[in-house]
Amino acid sequence: MPPITDALRECHRLRKHLRELALEIERGPRVLKIRQEKLEAERAAHKEHHDSITKLKLRLREDEGTLKQTEQRLAKLEAQLTGISVPKEYAAKESEIAQAKEKQGALEDAILQTIGEIEAKTAAVPQVEQQWAEAQTELAEFQKEAAERLERLKAEHVASLVALEKAEEGIPEDNRSRYDQYIKAHGPEAFAAVKNRICQGCRTALTEQRELDVRHGTFLLCSTCGKMLYVITV
């Protein structure tokens, strides 16, 4: 193959590779942000679990205090009942006692339910703590791996730029200005391989003469898509 064919092929490969590297480098911070947002969600869930236990315990204390007051009032009402002889007053006092007992029962039910919720959430604390610890460890490991990967990508990017500069030395001087012009306009999309006389950029068939010219090292553009052509045989 003429040197320009090898040069164009290698320049095409390297420019596509450089674009992929740049995209990967750019993608890194976005992925890290997603991971950090996930950790924040885990942090919120961890805090919410412990806050809910605190709130339940506060509710339990309040309900127990109200229950104690209700029981004291109930005892007082029942004591007052013994001293009432007027039927109407007696009935009214019995109604008060019934309401107090109903409130007492509701409070006892609520207290039992709250105790059950506290026990369930307390029992789940080890799992919550483990999940929170794993989330922190996972992010720390990801950050370490991401930093190492970023360094590898940057090093590979620099090496590929050096290789590209070397490959572009194979572009004849009289074609270099046109090459630079097309690269500036289209980047990695400025190239197209020719395989079996077909432009791989637009799937248009070349004439035998044009395919022969490209094969012999003539700097040509596809007459349909305008890409710089080089021949591949596999």
KAJOMO-V653746 format. One record per backbone hydrogen bond with DSSP energy under -0.5 kcal/mol. NH is the residue of the N-H (numbers start at 1). CO is the residue of the C=O. If there is no record, write none. Layout:
BEGIN
<<NH	CO> <NH	CO>>
END
This chain:
BEGIN
<<2	215> <5	2> <6	2> <7	3> <8	4> <9	5> <10	6> <11	7> <12	8> <13	9> <14	10> <15	11> <16	12> <17	13> <18	14> <19	15> <20	16> <21	17> <22	18> <23	19> <24	20> <25	21> <26	22> <27	23> <28	24> <29	25> <30	26> <31	27> <32	28> <33	29> <34	30> <35	31> <36	32> <37	33> <38	34> <39	35> <40	36> <41	37> <42	38> <43	39> <44	40> <45	41> <46	42> <47	43> <48	44> <49	45> <50	46> <51	47> <52	48> <53	49> <54	50> <55	51> <56	52> <57	53> <58	54> <59	55> <60	56> <61	57> <62	58> <63	59> <64	60> <65	61> <66	62> <67	63> <68	64> <69	65> <70	66> <71	67> <72	68> <73	69> <74	70> <75	71> <76	72> <77	73> <78	74> <79	75> <80	76> <81	77> <82	78> <82	79> <83	80> <84	81> <87	85> <90	86> <91	87> <92	88> <93	89> <94	90> <95	91> <96	92> <97	93> <98	94> <99	95> <100	96> <101	97> <102	98> <103	99> <104	100> <105	101> <106	102> <107	103> <108	104> <109	105> <110	106> <111	107> <112	108> <113	109> <114	110> <115	111> <116	112> <117	113> <118	114> <119	115> <120	116> <121	117> <122	118> <123	119> <124	120> <125	122> <128	124> <129	125> <130	126> <131	127> <132	128> <133	129> <134	130> <135	131> <136	132> <137	133> <138	134> <139	135> <140	136> <141	137> <142	138> <143	139> <144	140> <145	141> <146	142> <147	143> <148	144> <149	145> <150	146> <151	147> <152	148> <153	149> <154	150> <155	151> <156	152> <157	153> <158	154> <159	155> <160	156> <161	157> <162	158> <163	159> <164	160> <165	161> <166	162> <167	163> <168	164> <169	166> <170	167> <171	168> <172	170> <175	172> <176	172> <176	173> <177	173> <179	175> <180	176> <181	177> <182	178> <183	179> <184	180> <185	181> <186	182> <187	183> <189	186> <190	187> <191	188> <192	228> <194	230> <195	193> <195	198> <198	195> <199	197> <199	204> <200	193> <203	199> <206	197> <211	207> <212	208> <213	209> <214	210> <215	211> <216	212> <217	214> <218	213> <220	218> <222	227> <226	222> <228	190> <229	220> <230	192> <232	194>>
END
